[in-house]
Amino acid sequence: MILGKMELENKLKDLSDISLRKGVGRGISLVQESAKSNCPSHDGELRQSIYSHTEEDENVIRGICGPAAKHGVYVELGTGPKGQAKHAGISPEVTVAYTQSPWWIHEGLGENEIDRATAEHYHFFHIDTPQGRFYQCSGQAAQPYLYPALKDNEDEIVRIIAKEVKKQL
């Protein structure tokens, strides 16, 4: 039973927080599904690493979606001269500084190395040295999958959040 104006306001705030949390959670899950569908996939690692969750602090509820795979941002935004030349579809809120010089990647299985199958898949030029094989990379074009997943679903996300709030009224 709600006795006064203050109790009514507190009850409505509690209901709206719960509704918003649910709505934002469902909305960001939609973004996650869309990002996974849009994501280019060489071996599936990037697609499988895309996560989503909600965060709350003070009066803000945020939906977070992104890749756990370190290379996810490079796929989204592109790299090097190729990324600078072809980056249509990335967020207009992001300013990227692309390196203009090619770089060399050592063949191997370490964190900053590339395996032969992947390098050959992308037809990288290589040289063999006493220290091993090195592949030259001039970057990659942007292949946005996160920003389009959000932008293309904006109306549906708003509808989902509104639906959750209306359920509580």
N, C-alpha and C positions, 0 to 999 in steps of 0.2 A: 504494500500500500504506500502511495506517495502522498505525504502530508503537506508539503509546502513548495514554494517556487524553487528554492535552492535544491531541494531533493529532486524535483522534476528535472531541473537543469543537469544535475549530476547523473541522473538515470539516463537522460538523452545523450549526454556525453559518453557514458560507458557504452551504450548501445551503438553510437556512431563509431566509436573507436574499434569495437569488435567488428562492425560491418565494414569499416574502411580496411581494417587488417585483412579480413577475408577477401574483400574485393580486390585490393592491391595484390594479394597473394595469387588470386585466380588470374588477374590481368598479367602479372609478370610470368606466370606459368605459360600463358598464351604466347608471350614474347619468346620464351625459351623454346617452345615447340616450333615456332616459326623460324627462329635462328638456326635450330638444328636442321630444319628442312632446307633452308637457304644456304647453309654452310657447304663450301666446296670440300670434297673429301678425297684425300689421297689414300689414307689407310684407316680412316675413321677415328683417329685419336682426337682430333679437334672437335668433331661432332659429339663424341662421347663426353668430352670435358666441359661442355656448356652446362652451367648450373643456374639456378635462380633461388632467391630467398627474399624475405622481407626484413627490414631493419626498422627500429622505432627509437626515436629519442625526442624528448620533450613533446612538441606538438606536431612532429613530422613522422609519417609512415612512408618508407621508401621501398620500392621493389628494385631488386638488384639482379641483373642477369649478365653473365659474361663467361669467358672461357677460362678454365684452369690451365689449359695448355699454354706454355709461354709464347708459342708462335702465333697464337690467335690474333693478337693485335696487329702483327705484321700482315696477316692475311686480310684483315678488315681494312687497314689503311694503305697497304702496299709499302714497298721499300725502294730506295734508290731512284735512279732516273726513270725507271719503268713505272714506279708508283706515282711519281710526280706527273708523268705524262698521262696516266690513266687512273684517276681516282674518283670518277663520278660515282655518286651514291653514298659517299661517306658523310658523316654528320657535318653540317655547316658550322657547328659549334667547336669543332676541333681544328686546330692549326698544326700542320705537320711540317717538320723540317726534314726534307729528304736529302741524304748524302748523295753527292754527284759522282763520286769515283767508284769504280768496281772494287770489290773486295774478294779475298781468297778464303776458302773454307777447306780445312784439312779433312781428308777422308778418315772416317773412323766411326766409333759408336759412342763417343763421349758427348758431353753436354753441348759443346760448341763445335761439333764436327758433323759431317754428313755421311751417311752410308752410300755405298756405290749404287745400289738400286735406285735410291731416291735421286741422286745426282744424274744418273742416266735417264731417268724418267723425265727430268727437266732439260735434258740435252746440254748440260753445263760443259763448257770448254774446260779441259784439265791439262795440267803438266805433272810429270813425274820427276821427283827430286830425291836425293838421298834421304830426306826426312819423310818421304811418302808422297802420296798423290794429293794435289790441291786442285780445287774446282773454283773457277772464276764466276762470280755472281754480279750481275748488274741490277739486281732487284727484281721485284715482281709487281705487276699491276695490282691495284686494290681489288679485292673481291668481297665487298661489303655483305655481311650477313646479319650483324647485330643491329645496326642503325635501321636498315629496312624492316627488320622484324618489329621494331618499336613503331616506326613511322607509319608503316602500312596497316598497323592494328590500333592506331590511336582511338578511332571512333568506337571500336569494339571494346577496348579497355575501359573507356568512359562508361559505356553501356553496362559492362560487368560490374563496375564499382557502384553505379547508380542502382542497379538491380539489388545488390547486397544491402545497400542502405535502405531502400524501399521495403525490403523484407522486414526490417525492424520497426517500421513506422506503423 
